[in-house]
Amino acid sequence: MTDPDISFASIEPGERQFQRLRAELGVSSFGINLITLRPRQRGRVHRHERQEEVYLVLEGELTLIVEGETHTLGRGELARIGPEVRRQLANSSASEVVLLALGGSGEHEGRDGLAWADWEEGGAGRPPQEVPQPEDLPDQ
């Protein structure tokens, strides 16, 4: 099935410093990049005019320098940096660091989802909080 509203990509740590997942997936409302930092590698000091960013560490330990103050984030930890705040991503360790950088600007479109109890349910859908969670999948 080919559908312009559905796309897939694979993350490729170590292949290059930036993997532009937004472009690979065709995302138009926010940015998403996979960033891989070699041991002792660091990025530019930078900021954004309108875009806030969230960094999610997937592997390793990220050294995040925000306006000159150093923060350390481990696997599974996140940080949000507002626009116009200077930041630098660095890898102070001897192991590779892999993280997702998500960025966007503008107001969040909250609670616009619709849900159905199962694939057979028709209609226009209901707010998700009105649809009970399905039973877990059976054991194999």
Order of alpha helices (4+ residues) and beta strands (2+ residues): beta-alpha-beta-beta-beta-beta-beta-beta-beta
